[in-house]
């Protein structure tokens, strides 16, 4: 483990290889890997990664665990997807609060290949993922905002949206089980 803890964030749509990359980073660095899809079934009895409700509860607690590990000097991989720039800015700010470096890993594939891989993954290991309909794929694709060049280069994030005074405050609203970390 390096002397400076690091928060790795995998970003991309289902089926692009985020978890494969996260597992490689885990093996290479010894960082703690937190992949929500692996927690949904054991905790909630559902595979479906609903984008609200239980998924938000889980992600909030995993972000809190990540922050605690970073503060203790360990590195963490959040294998979340993070489809919005706001989520990515907030997690970067949380890493900064913990005195950790931040690295965004954007994983992408052509859309037809991504869909084929997601379907194959469901057939081969249904306990690790969830089935996606054509409508799901389309909804996910249109809901995703790819990282900008500035994000990928680590430029300073914009201010948080009004009425939030900080990105960690925004994060506590986005993930209700995440306590405010900057107070």
C-alpha positions in Angstrom: 0.0 0.0 0.0 1.3 3.4 -0.9 1.9 6.0 1.9 -0.9 8.2 0.5 -4.4 6.6 0.5 -6.3 6.7 -2.7 -10.0 6.6 -3.6 -10.4 4.8 -7.0 -13.8 5.3 -8.6 -15.0 3.2 -11.5 -17.3 5.0 -13.8 -19.4 3.6 -16.6 -22.6 1.8 -17.6 -23.4 -1.9 -16.8 -21.4 -4.4 -18.8 -18.4 -2.2 -19.7 -15.9 -4.0 -17.4 -16.0 -1.8 -14.2 -16.0 -4.7 -11.8 -13.3 -6.5 -13.8 -11.1 -3.4 -13.6 -12.0 -2.9 -9.9 -10.9 -6.5 -9.2 -7.6 -5.9 -11.0 -7.0 -2.7 -9.0 -7.8 -4.7 -5.8 -5.2 -7.4 -6.6 -2.6 -4.9 -7.7 -2.9 -2.4 -4.8 -4.5 -4.3 -1.9 -7.2 -1.6 -1.8 -10.6 -2.4 -0.3 -13.1 -3.0 -3.2 -16.7 -2.0 -2.6 -19.1 -3.2 -5.3 -22.8 -2.6 -4.5 -24.0 -5.4 -6.8 -22.3 -7.9 -4.6 -24.1 -6.7 -1.5 -27.7 -6.3 -2.8 -28.8 -10.0 -2.7 -27.2 -10.8 0.7 -28.6 -7.7 2.4 -31.9 -7.1 0.7 -32.8 -10.4 -1.0 -32.9 -8.7 -4.4 -30.5 -8.6 -7.3 -32.1 -5.6 -9.0 -29.9 -2.5 -8.5 -32.8 -0.1 -8.1 -31.7 3.4 -8.6 -33.2 4.7 -5.4 -34.4 3.0 -2.3 -32.3 0.1 -1.2 -29.4 0.9 -3.6 -29.1 4.4 -2.2 -29.2 3.1 1.3 -26.4 0.7 0.5 -24.3 3.1 -1.5 -24.5 5.7 1.3 -23.1 3.2 3.9 -20.4 2.1 1.5 -19.3 5.7 0.9 -19.1 6.1 4.7 -17.0 2.9 5.0 -14.8 4.2 2.2 -14.3 7.5 4.0 -13.4 5.7 7.3 -10.9 3.4 5.5 -9.3 6.4 3.7 -9.0 8.3 7.0 -7.2 5.3 8.5 -4.7 5.3 5.7 -6.1 2.6 3.5 -7.1 2.8 -0.2 -10.5 2.1 -1.5 -12.1 1.2 -4.8 -15.8 2.3 -5.2 -17.1 0.2 -8.0 -20.3 2.3 -8.4 -20.7 3.5 -11.9 -21.5 7.0 -10.8 -23.6 8.2 -13.8 -23.8 11.9 -12.8 -21.0 14.4 -12.5 -22.4 15.6 -9.2 -21.9 12.1 -7.7 -18.3 12.1 -9.0 -17.6 15.6 -7.7 -19.0 14.7 -4.3 -16.9 11.5 -4.0 -13.8 13.4 -5.0 -14.5 16.0 -2.3 -15.0 13.1 0.3 -11.6 11.7 -0.7 -10.1 15.1 -0.3 -11.7 15.5 3.2 -10.0 12.2 4.2 -6.6 13.5 2.9 -6.7 10.9 0.1 -5.8 11.1 -3.6 -8.6 10.5 -6.1 -8.5 8.6 -9.4 -11.4 8.3 -11.7 -11.4 5.2 -14.0 -13.8 5.7 -16.9 -14.7 2.5 -18.7 -16.6 2.5 -21.9 -17.4 0.2 -24.8 -19.4 0.5 -28.0 -23.1 0.3 -27.0 -23.8 -3.0 -28.9 -20.8 -4.7 -27.3 -21.8 -3.3 -23.8 -25.3 -4.8 -24.1 -24.0 -8.2 -25.3 -21.5 -8.3 -22.3 -24.2 -7.3 -19.8 -26.5 -10.0 -21.1 -23.8 -12.6 -21.1 -22.8 -11.7 -17.6 -26.4 -12.2 -16.4 -26.6 -15.6 -18.1 -23.2 -16.7 -16.7 -23.3 -15.3 -13.2 -26.9 -14.2 -12.3 -25.9 -14.1 -8.6 -23.5 -11.2 -9.3 -25.7 -9.0 -11.4 -29.2 -8.3 -12.6 -31.1 -8.9 -15.7 -31.7 -5.9 -18.0 -34.4 -5.4 -20.5 -34.0 -3.4 -23.7 -35.9 -0.6 -22.0 -33.5 -0.8 -19.1 -30.5 -0.5 -21.4 -32.0 2.5 -23.1 -33.0 4.2 -19.9 -29.5 3.6 -18.4 -27.8 4.9 -21.6 -29.8 8.1 -21.6 -29.4 8.7 -17.9 -25.6 8.4 -18.0 -23.5 11.6 -18.3 -19.9 10.6 -19.3 -17.0 12.4 -17.5 -15.8 15.5 -19.2 -12.2 16.1 -20.2 -11.9 18.4 -17.1 -13.1 15.6 -14.8 -10.7 13.1 -16.3 -7.8 15.5 -15.9 -8.7 16.2 -12.3 -9.5 19.9 -12.7 -11.3 21.7 -9.8 -14.9 20.8 -9.6 -17.6 23.5 -9.8 -19.4 24.7 -6.7 -22.1 22.4 -5.5 -25.7 23.2 -6.6 -27.7 25.6 -4.5 -28.7 25.2 -1.6 -25.8 23.0 -0.7 -22.8 24.7 0.9 -20.4 21.8 0.0 -20.1 18.7 -2.1 -20.2 16.5 1.1 -23.5 18.2 2.1 -24.8 17.4 -1.4 -23.6 13.8 -0.9 -25.5 13.4 2.4 -28.7 14.5 0.5 -28.0 12.1 -2.4 -27.2 9.1 -0.2 -29.4 9.6 2.9 -27.5 7.0 5.0 -24.3 9.0 4.6 -23.7 11.3 7.5 -22.3 14.7 6.9 -18.6 14.3 6.8 -17.5 17.9 6.7 -19.0 19.2 9.9 
